[in-house]
């Protein structure tokens, strides 16, 4: 099965559409702001309106955006505003005029949102439907209709009509606003109304808060297609711990389970039975006959007809990839890359698929997945912004970087492809990507070319994480068997500010630079003017040995033995010493320095 790239990019664009996303996140996922902050922001916005009214300023006064996000405090704002109007501090006629201006003439989305909030009370009733019709299909505005829409006659029927002709944020809003549904509405919501590319799980959650599943199951003899559909909806409820559904688990077990078990003829029914088995076993401590129920469902799942349903459904993309993977583990089946194409077409960054191939799958399938990733993902976005950031500090903005890290794990045995990807991964944005890249290059370090070693050295120079820098140093050193020594030191504690009144001690030539890697010494000397002095107490040849460390952390050589006695004593006494490079010639192993003691 070929990948439809046009459809793939359409799906990516849909997932990136953020109109109204903040409002959905705040209302359904995020912690709400405390009441004191809401009051403070409301007062500030009211003062802004008073200033416009008092000074007869133009409505398009600058600064409205700083009172966002209005969704976080609009109810408290309206309560306070009504009090100001009752006290005649803000004129009611003026606020009405302002509201109509915002809804009819403003092109500023912040003013429009404010106008929609005000429309709850400060537009004529005859105009309510006009503005609801105008703004109810726009995701960025629809949630600001929450209060005004309930003032419209038969608003539940109005909402149902929008649900049937919308998607995304708008559909979420309309479902969340439903109070009363007919049996026909219940059928539509449970069979079609929840379907959405972006918010399907949330819609199912909201639908179960307004419909009664018992009403749906009791209306008529369900077809096989309807059983498949309701199995899917209930599986989502199980996964999301929908409180209404979970509280009715006894009904699910005793009424729905026998129905689905006896009529199971599709993958959604199969997945629901499997998820119910897992849920009973892991979450329902007080469930009667827990072991018997779990065993009974397991026996159902192991029937040949159910196994055949699974095998025939693997590559059709009708369920989530995580469900196909869970059942593959249950049935001890190995999934191929081609089986996953429908899922990757919908979401090229389906993390469950990438994690599956870390420990499962044939090497040919892993190669296909790696090629797919490199083909459809813009790798330039995942490298070059090198940060010292560990996994526990990652958020969803780093989703692609996390997938890249997993992809490197998958590619470990795919030589030479893995080496090429790992060399890019050395400049990954997050630590886990660079760690995996170093691990791969260590495995194949015997195959590294001079050009590839130079890339590793460049990565070493920009690496911000000390542990990873040490790993890169060991990798560089292990590949330089016939070159000079490469030694790295963390210079943060050695640094000192160079001042005019620092004390000059002596001038000398650096010893031992000829035993150091020339490329490393050259890069250090070309990018630094200061060398820091550091005692090397475990040196077997000289107990007073003093290393010279560049600002990049490379050791370029030593203070000659004849000059190190006094300098060693000063370092032992806690003084900070540094050297300024006067001149050098790498080919002659000649580096002339002047040594100073910091006055700080």
C-alpha positions as CSV (number, residue, x, y, z in Angstrom):
1,X,0.0,0.0,0.0
2,X,1.5,3.4,-1.1
3,X,1.5,6.4,1.1
4,X,-0.7,9.3,-0.1
5,X,1.6,12.2,0.5
6,X,-1.0,14.8,-0.4
7,X,-3.3,13.4,2.3
8,X,-0.4,13.2,4.7
9,X,0.4,16.9,4.4
10,X,-3.3,17.8,4.7
11,X,-3.4,15.9,8.0
12,X,-0.3,17.6,9.2
13,X,-1.8,21.0,8.4
14,X,-5.0,20.2,10.2
15,X,-3.1,19.2,13.3
16,X,-1.3,22.5,13.2
17,X,-4.4,24.6,13.0
18,X,-4.5,26.4,16.4
19,X,-7.6,28.6,16.1
20,X,-9.4,28.2,19.4
21,X,-6.9,25.7,20.7
22,X,-6.0,27.8,23.7
23,X,-9.7,28.1,24.7
24,X,-10.1,24.3,24.5
25,X,-7.0,23.6,26.4
26,X,-7.9,26.1,29.2
27,X,-11.5,25.0,29.6
28,X,-11.0,21.2,29.4
29,X,-7.4,20.4,30.3
30,X,-5.6,23.2,32.2
31,X,-5.8,24.4,35.8
32,X,-8.0,27.4,36.1
33,X,-6.6,30.8,37.4
34,X,-7.5,31.6,41.0
35,X,-10.4,34.0,41.7
36,X,-8.1,36.8,43.0
37,X,-6.2,37.0,39.7
38,X,-9.5,36.8,37.8
39,X,-10.8,39.8,39.7
40,X,-7.6,41.7,39.2
41,X,-7.6,41.2,35.4
42,X,-11.4,42.0,35.3
43,X,-10.8,45.3,37.1
44,X,-7.9,46.2,34.8
45,X,-10.1,45.6,31.7
46,X,-13.0,47.6,33.2
47,X,-10.6,50.5,33.9
48,X,-9.5,50.3,30.3
49,X,-13.1,50.7,29.1
50,X,-13.6,53.6,31.6
51,X,-10.6,55.3,30.1
52,X,-12.0,55.0,26.6
53,X,-15.4,56.3,27.7
54,X,-14.0,59.1,29.9
55,X,-11.6,60.6,27.3
56,X,-13.7,59.9,24.2
57,X,-10.9,57.8,22.8
58,X,-11.4,55.9,19.6
59,X,-12.6,52.4,20.2
60,X,-9.5,51.0,18.5
61,X,-7.3,52.2,21.4
62,X,-4.1,50.2,21.6
63,X,-3.5,47.9,24.5
64,X,-6.5,45.6,24.4
65,X,-4.4,42.6,23.7
66,X,-2.7,42.8,27.1
67,X,-6.0,41.9,28.8
68,X,-6.1,38.5,27.1
69,X,-6.9,35.7,27.5
70,X,-10.5,36.7,28.2
71,X,-11.6,33.1,28.4
72,X,-9.9,32.8,31.8
73,X,-12.1,35.4,33.6
74,X,-15.0,36.5,31.4
75,X,-17.8,35.5,33.9
76,X,-16.2,37.5,36.8
77,X,-15.6,40.4,34.4
78,X,-19.3,40.4,33.4
79,X,-20.4,40.4,37.0
80,X,-18.1,43.3,37.9
81,X,-19.0,45.2,34.8
82,X,-22.8,44.9,35.5
83,X,-22.1,46.5,39.0
84,X,-20.2,49.4,37.4
85,X,-23.1,50.0,35.0
86,X,-25.6,49.9,37.9
87,X,-23.6,52.5,39.7
88,X,-23.5,54.6,36.5
89,X,-19.7,54.6,36.4
90,X,-20.0,53.1,32.9
91,X,-22.9,54.2,30.9
92,X,-25.1,51.4,29.7
93,X,-25.9,53.2,26.4
94,X,-22.2,53.6,25.8
95,X,-21.4,49.9,26.5
96,X,-24.1,48.9,24.1
97,X,-22.7,51.2,21.4
98,X,-19.3,49.8,22.0
99,X,-20.6,46.2,21.8
100,X,-22.2,46.8,18.4
101,X,-19.1,48.5,17.1
102,X,-16.9,45.5,18.2
103,X,-19.2,43.0,16.5
104,X,-19.9,44.9,13.4
105,X,-16.9,47.1,12.6
106,X,-13.8,46.0,14.5
107,X,-11.2,43.8,12.7
108,X,-9.3,43.2,15.9
109,X,-10.0,39.7,17.3
110,X,-9.5,40.9,20.9
111,X,-12.2,43.5,20.5
112,X,-14.5,40.9,18.8
113,X,-14.0,38.5,21.6
114,X,-14.9,41.2,24.1
115,X,-17.9,42.1,22.1
116,X,-19.1,38.5,22.1
117,X,-18.9,38.4,25.8
118,X,-20.8,41.7,26.2
119,X,-23.5,40.4,23.8
120,X,-24.9,38.3,26.6
121,X,-26.5,41.4,27.9
122,X,-25.8,44.4,25.8
123,X,-27.3,43.8,22.4
124,X,-31.0,43.7,21.6
125,X,-32.6,40.2,21.7
126,X,-33.6,40.5,18.0
127,X,-29.9,40.6,17.1
128,X,-28.7,37.6,19.1
129,X,-29.2,35.1,16.4
130,X,-27.5,37.4,13.8
131,X,-24.3,37.5,15.7
132,X,-24.4,33.8,16.7
133,X,-24.8,32.9,13.0
134,X,-21.9,35.2,12.2
135,X,-19.4,33.9,14.7
136,X,-20.4,30.4,15.7
137,X,-18.4,28.7,12.9
138,X,-15.1,30.4,13.8
139,X,-13.0,28.5,16.3
140,X,-11.2,31.5,17.7
141,X,-14.5,33.2,18.6
142,X,-17.0,30.4,19.3
143,X,-16.3,29.9,23.0
144,X,-17.1,33.5,23.7
145,X,-20.7,32.8,22.8
146,X,-21.1,30.5,25.8
147,X,-23.5,32.7,27.7
148,X,-25.3,34.5,24.9
149,X,-26.2,31.3,23.0
150,X,-28.3,30.1,26.0
151,X,-30.5,33.2,25.6
152,X,-31.6,32.0,22.2
153,X,-34.8,29.9,21.9
154,X,-34.3,26.2,21.1
155,X,-30.6,26.6,21.3
156,X,-30.1,22.8,21.8
157,X,-31.5,22.2,18.3
158,X,-29.4,25.0,16.9
159,X,-26.3,23.4,18.5
160,X,-27.1,20.0,17.0
161,X,-27.4,21.5,13.6
162,X,-23.9,23.1,13.9
163,X,-22.5,19.8,15.2
164,X,-23.6,18.1,12.0
165,X,-21.9,20.7,9.9
166,X,-18.6,21.4,11.8
167,X,-15.4,20.0,13.1
168,X,-12.6,20.7,15.6
169,X,-13.0,23.5,18.1
170,X,-16.5,24.5,16.9
171,X,-17.8,21.0,17.3
172,X,-16.3,20.7,20.8
173,X,-18.0,23.9,21.8
174,X,-21.4,22.9,20.6
175,X,-21.3,19.4,22.2
176,X,-20.1,21.0,25.5
177,X,-23.1,23.4,25.5
178,X,-25.8,20.7,25.0
179,X,-28.2,20.3,27.9
180,X,-31.0,18.3,26.5
181,X,-30.9,15.7,23.7
182,X,-33.6,13.7,22.0
183,X,-33.3,10.0,21.3
184,X,-32.5,11.0,17.6
185,X,-29.8,13.3,18.9
186,X,-28.4,10.5,21.0
187,X,-28.2,8.1,18.1
188,X,-26.4,10.8,15.9
189,X,-23.9,11.8,18.6
190,X,-22.9,8.2,19.4
191,X,-22.7,7.1,15.8
192,X,-21.4,10.2,14.0
193,X,-21.2,13.2,16.2
194,X,-18.0,12.3,17.9
195,X,-15.9,11.9,14.8
196,X,-13.1,14.4,14.4
197,X,-9.5,14.4,13.3
198,X,-8.3,16.4,16.3
199,X,-10.7,16.2,19.3
200,X,-12.3,12.8,19.0
201,X,-11.5,11.6,22.5
202,X,-12.7,14.9,24.1
203,X,-15.9,14.8,22.1
204,X,-16.6,11.3,23.2
205,X,-16.1,12.4,26.8
206,X,-18.4,15.3,26.4
207,X,-21.1,13.2,24.6
208,X,-21.2,10.7,27.4
209,X,-21.9,13.5,29.8
210,X,-25.1,14.4,28.0
211,X,-26.4,11.1,26.6
212,X,-27.6,7.9,28.3
213,X,-26.1,4.8,26.7
214,X,-28.8,2.7,28.1
215,X,-31.3,4.6,26.0
216,X,-29.2,3.9,22.9
217,X,-28.9,0.2,23.6
218,X,-32.6,-0.2,24.3
219,X,-34.1,1.5,21.3
220,X,-33.9,-1.4,18.8
221,X,-31.9,-4.4,17.6
222,X,-28.4,-3.2,16.9
223,X,-26.7,-4.0,13.6
224,X,-23.2,-5.4,13.5
225,X,-22.0,-2.0,12.3
226,X,-23.6,-0.2,15.3
227,X,-22.0,-2.7,17.7
228,X,-18.7,-2.0,16.1
229,X,-19.2,1.7,16.5
230,X,-20.4,1.6,20.1
231,X,-17.5,-0.7,21.0
232,X,-15.1,1.9,19.7
233,X,-16.8,4.7,21.7
234,X,-16.8,2.7,24.9
235,X,-13.2,1.7,24.4
236,X,-12.3,5.4,24.3
237,X,-14.3,5.9,27.5
238,X,-12.4,3.1,29.2
239,X,-9.0,4.6,28.1
240,X,-9.9,8.1,29.3
241,X,-11.6,6.9,32.6
242,X,-14.8,8.7,31.7
243,X,-16.4,9.0,35.1
244,X,-20.0,8.4,34.0
245,X,-19.0,5.3,32.1
246,X,-16.6,3.9,34.7
247,X,-19.2,4.4,37.5
248,X,-21.6,2.2,35.4
249,X,-19.0,-0.6,34.9
250,X,-21.4,-3.1,36.4
251,X,-23.9,-2.4,33.7
252,X,-21.1,-2.6,31.1
253,X,-20.0,-6.0,32.4
254,X,-23.4,-7.6,32.8
255,X,-25.3,-6.1,29.9
256,X,-22.9,-4.8,27.2
257,X,-20.2,-7.5,27.5
258,X,-22.5,-10.5,26.6
259,X,-23.9,-8.5,23.6
260,X,-20.5,-7.7,22.2
261,X,-19.0,-11.1,22.9
262,X,-21.8,-12.9,21.1
263,X,-21.9,-10.5,18.1
264,X,-18.2,-9.6,17.8
265,X,-17.4,-9.4,14.1
266,X,-15.0,-6.4,13.8
267,X,-11.8,-5.0,15.1
268,X,-13.4,-2.3,17.3
269,X,-15.4,-4.9,19.3
270,X,-12.2,-7.0,19.6
271,X,-10.2,-4.0,20.9
272,X,-13.0,-3.1,23.4
273,X,-13.0,-6.6,24.8
274,X,-9.2,-6.5,25.2
275,X,-9.2,-3.1,26.9
276,X,-12.0,-4.2,29.2
277,X,-10.0,-7.2,30.2
278,X,-7.0,-5.0,31.0
279,X,-9.2,-2.5,32.8
280,X,-10.9,-5.1,35.0
281,X,-7.5,-6.6,35.9
282,X,-5.6,-3.4,36.7
283,X,-8.2,-0.9,38.0
284,X,-11.3,-2.6,39.4
285,X,-10.2,-4.0,42.8
286,X,-13.7,-4.3,44.1
287,X,-15.1,-5.9,40.9
288,X,-17.1,-9.1,41.6
289,X,-15.6,-12.2,40.2
290,X,-12.6,-10.2,38.9
291,X,-10.5,-13.2,38.0
292,X,-13.3,-15.2,36.4
293,X,-14.3,-12.2,34.3
294,X,-10.7,-11.6,33.1
295,X,-10.3,-15.2,32.3
296,X,-13.6,-15.3,30.5
297,X,-12.8,-12.4,28.2
298,X,-9.3,-13.8,27.6
299,X,-10.9,-17.1,26.5
300,X,-13.2,-15.1,24.1
301,X,-10.2,-13.3,22.6
302,X,-8.4,-16.6,21.9
303,X,-11.2,-18.0,19.8
304,X,-10.1,-18.6,16.2
305,X,-12.7,-16.3,14.8
306,X,-11.4,-13.4,16.9
307,X,-7.8,-14.1,15.9
308,X,-8.9,-14.1,12.2
309,X,-10.6,-10.7,12.8
310,X,-7.4,-9.3,14.1
311,X,-5.2,-10.7,11.3
312,X,-7.6,-9.3,8.7
313,X,-7.8,-5.9,10.3
314,X,-4.1,-5.1,11.0
315,X,-3.4,-3.0,7.9
316,X,-6.8,-1.2,7.5
317,X,-6.1,1.6,9.9
318,X,-9.6,1.5,11.5
319,X,-8.3,1.5,15.1
320,X,-5.4,3.2,16.9
321,X,-1.9,1.9,16.3
322,X,-1.5,1.3,20.0
323,X,-4.5,-1.1,19.9
324,X,-3.0,-3.1,17.0
325,X,0.3,-3.2,18.9
326,X,-1.3,-4.3,22.2
327,X,-3.2,-7.1,20.4
328,X,0.0,-8.1,18.5
329,X,1.7,-8.7,21.9
330,X,-1.4,-10.7,23.0
331,X,-1.4,-12.9,19.9
332,X,2.4,-13.0,19.6
333,X,2.3,-11.5,16.1
334,X,5.0,-9.4,14.4
335,X,3.7,-6.3,12.6
336,X,5.4,-5.1,9.4
337,X,6.1,-1.6,8.3
338,X,3.5,-2.0,5.5
339,X,0.9,-2.8,8.1
340,X,1.5,0.6,9.7
341,X,1.3,2.7,6.5
342,X,-2.4,3.7,7.1
343,X,-1.5,4.9,10.6
344,X,1.6,6.8,9.4
345,X,-0.4,8.4,6.6
346,X,-2.6,9.9,9.3
347,X,0.2,10.8,11.7
348,X,3.8,10.5,10.5
349,X,4.9,11.0,14.1
350,X,2.9,8.2,15.6
351,X,5.1,7.6,18.6
352,X,3.6,4.1,19.4
353,X,4.8,2.8,16.0
354,X,8.4,4.1,16.5
355,X,8.6,2.6,20.0
356,X,7.3,-0.7,18.7
357,X,10.2,-1.0,16.3
358,X,12.8,-0.4,18.9
359,X,12.5,-3.9,20.2
360,X,10.3,-5.6,17.5
361,X,10.0,-6.0,13.8
362,X,12.3,-7.3,11.1
363,X,15.4,-5.2,10.1
364,X,13.9,-4.6,6.6
365,X,10.8,-3.0,8.2
366,X,13.0,-0.9,10.5
367,X,14.9,0.3,7.4
368,X,11.6,1.3,5.8
369,X,10.5,3.2,8.9
370,X,13.9,5.1,9.0
371,X,13.6,5.9,5.3
372,X,10.0,7.1,5.8
373,X,11.0,9.4,8.7
374,X,13.9,10.9,6.8
375,X,11.7,11.5,3.8
376,X,8.6,13.1,5.4
377,X,10.1,14.9,8.4
378,X,12.2,18.1,8.0
379,X,15.3,17.0,9.9
380,X,16.7,20.6,9.9
381,X,14.1,21.5,12.5
382,X,15.4,18.8,14.8
383,X,19.1,19.7,14.7
384,X,21.2,22.8,15.1
385,X,19.5,24.3,18.2
386,X,21.7,22.3,20.6
387,X,20.4,22.7,24.2
388,X,21.3,21.0,27.5
389,X,17.7,19.7,28.1
390,X,16.9,16.3,29.6
391,X,13.8,14.2,29.0
392,X,12.0,15.3,32.2
393,X,12.0,18.9,31.0
394,X,10.5,18.2,27.6
395,X,7.0,19.3,26.6
396,X,5.0,18.6,23.5
397,X,6.8,21.2,21.5
398,X,9.7,18.7,21.5
399,X,7.6,15.8,20.1
400,X,9.5,15.5,16.9
401,X,12.8,15.6,18.8
402,X,11.6,12.7,21.0
403,X,10.7,10.7,17.9
404,X,14.1,11.4,16.4
405,X,15.7,10.0,19.6
406,X,13.6,6.8,19.2
407,X,14.5,6.6,15.5
408,X,18.2,6.5,16.4
409,X,17.5,3.6,18.7
410,X,15.7,1.8,15.8
411,X,18.6,2.4,13.4
412,X,21.4,1.0,15.6
413,X,21.9,-2.1,13.5
414,X,21.2,-0.6,10.1
415,X,24.8,0.2,9.1
416,X,25.9,2.3,7.2
417,X,22.6,4.2,7.3
418,X,22.7,4.6,11.1
419,X,26.1,6.2,11.0
420,X,24.9,8.9,8.6
421,X,21.9,9.7,10.7
422,X,23.9,9.6,13.9
423,X,26.3,12.2,12.5
424,X,23.3,14.5,12.1
425,X,22.0,13.5,15.5
426,X,25.2,14.8,17.2
427,X,23.7,18.3,16.7
428,X,20.2,17.3,17.9
429,X,18.2,19.8,19.9
430,X,17.8,17.6,23.0
431,X,20.2,15.5,25.1
432,X,18.6,12.2,24.4
433,X,19.1,12.6,20.6
434,X,22.8,13.4,21.0
435,X,23.3,10.6,23.5
436,X,21.9,8.0,21.1
437,X,24.0,9.4,18.3
438,X,27.2,9.1,20.3
439,X,26.2,5.5,21.3
440,X,25.9,4.6,17.6
441,X,29.1,6.2,16.6
442,X,31.0,4.4,19.4
443,X,29.7,1.1,18.0
444,X,31.1,1.9,14.5
445,X,34.0,4.1,15.5
446,X,36.4,1.8,13.5
447,X,34.7,2.9,10.3
448,X,34.9,6.6,10.8
449,X,36.6,8.6,8.0
450,X,38.7,11.7,8.6
451,X,35.8,13.9,7.5
452,X,33.4,12.2,9.9
453,X,35.9,12.6,12.8
454,X,36.0,16.3,12.0
455,X,32.2,16.4,12.3
456,X,32.5,14.8,15.7
457,X,35.1,17.3,16.8
458,X,32.8,20.1,15.7
459,X,30.0,18.6,17.7
460,X,32.3,18.4,20.7
461,X,33.0,22.1,20.5
462,X,29.3,23.1,20.7
463,X,28.1,20.4,23.2
464,X,26.7,22.1,26.3
465,X,26.2,19.0,28.5
466,X,29.3,18.1,30.5
467,X,28.6,14.3,30.5
468,X,27.9,14.2,26.8
469,X,31.0,16.3,26.2
470,X,33.1,13.8,28.1
471,X,31.5,11.0,25.9
472,X,32.4,12.9,22.8
473,X,35.9,13.4,24.1
474,X,36.3,9.6,24.7
475,X,34.9,8.9,21.2
476,X,37.4,11.4,19.6
477,X,40.3,10.0,21.6
478,X,39.5,6.4,20.8
479,X,39.5,7.1,17.1
480,X,42.9,8.8,17.2
481,X,45.2,5.9,17.8
482,X,47.8,7.2,15.4
483,X,47.4,10.9,16.4
484,X,48.4,12.9,19.3
485,X,46.6,12.8,22.7
486,X,43.2,14.6,23.1
487,X,42.3,15.6,26.6
488,X,39.3,17.7,27.8
489,X,38.8,19.5,31.1
490,X,35.7,21.4,32.4
491,X,37.1,24.9,32.6
492,X,34.2,26.6,34.4
493,X,36.0,26.6,37.8
494,X,39.3,27.7,36.2
495,X,38.0,30.8,34.5
496,X,39.0,34.2,35.7
497,X,38.7,37.7,34.4
498,X,41.8,39.2,32.8
499,X,42.5,42.6,34.3
500,X,45.2,45.2,33.7
501,X,46.5,45.1,37.3
502,X,47.0,41.3,37.3
503,X,50.5,40.3,38.4
504,X,52.9,39.2,35.6
505,X,55.0,36.1,36.8
506,X,57.1,34.8,33.9
507,X,57.4,34.0,30.1
508,X,58.0,30.6,28.8
509,X,57.4,28.1,26.0
510,X,54.7,25.4,26.3
511,X,56.1,21.9,26.8
512,X,54.6,18.7,25.4
513,X,52.4,20.3,22.7
514,X,53.9,17.9,20.1
515,X,52.3,15.0,21.9
516,X,48.9,16.6,21.6
517,X,46.5,16.2,18.6
518,X,47.5,19.0,16.2
519,X,44.0,19.7,14.9
520,X,42.7,20.1,18.5
521,X,45.6,22.4,19.5
522,X,45.2,24.4,16.3
523,X,41.5,24.9,16.9
524,X,42.1,25.9,20.5
525,X,44.8,28.4,19.7
526,X,42.8,29.9,16.9
527,X,39.8,30.6,19.1
528,X,41.3,31.6,22.4
529,X,43.8,34.0,23.7
530,X,43.9,32.7,27.3
531,X,45.2,29.4,28.8
532,X,44.3,28.4,32.3
533,X,46.8,26.7,34.6
534,X,45.7,23.4,36.3
535,X,47.7,21.1,38.6
536,X,48.0,17.5,37.5
537,X,48.7,15.8,40.8
538,X,48.6,12.2,39.6
539,X,51.2,12.8,36.9
540,X,53.7,9.9,37.3
541,X,56.6,11.8,35.9
542,X,56.4,15.2,37.7
543,X,54.6,15.7,41.0
544,X,54.4,19.5,40.3
545,X,53.1,19.1,36.7
546,X,50.8,21.9,35.5
547,X,48.5,21.6,32.5
548,X,47.6,24.5,30.2
549,X,43.9,24.4,29.3
550,X,42.3,26.5,26.6
551,X,39.0,28.2,26.9
552,X,37.4,25.4,24.9
553,X,38.6,22.8,27.4
554,X,41.4,21.2,25.5
555,X,44.8,20.7,27.1
556,X,47.4,22.1,24.7
557,X,50.5,21.2,26.8
558,X,52.3,21.8,30.1
559,X,54.4,24.5,31.9
560,X,58.0,23.3,31.5
561,X,59.4,21.5,34.6
562,X,62.0,24.2,35.1
563,X,59.3,26.8,35.6
564,X,56.6,25.0,37.6
565,X,57.9,25.0,41.2
566,X,56.7,28.5,42.2
567,X,53.6,28.3,40.0
568,X,52.6,25.0,41.6
569,X,53.0,26.5,45.1
570,X,50.7,29.4,44.1
571,X,48.1,27.0,42.7
572,X,48.3,25.0,45.9
573,X,47.7,28.2,47.9
574,X,44.4,28.8,46.0
575,X,45.6,31.4,43.5
576,X,44.2,31.5,40.0
577,X,46.9,31.6,37.3
578,X,46.5,32.1,33.6
579,X,48.7,32.5,30.5
580,X,48.3,34.9,27.5
581,X,49.4,33.5,24.2
582,X,52.1,35.7,22.7
583,X,52.8,33.8,19.5
584,X,52.8,30.3,18.2
585,X,53.7,28.0,15.2
586,X,52.0,24.7,15.3
587,X,54.3,23.1,12.7
588,X,57.3,23.8,14.9
589,X,55.4,22.8,18.1
590,X,56.2,26.3,19.4
591,X,53.8,28.2,21.7
592,X,55.1,31.3,23.6
593,X,53.1,32.4,26.6
594,X,53.2,35.0,29.4
595,X,51.9,33.7,32.8
596,X,49.9,36.0,35.2
597,X,48.3,35.7,38.6
598,X,44.8,37.0,38.8
599,X,44.3,40.0,41.2
600,X,40.8,38.7,42.1
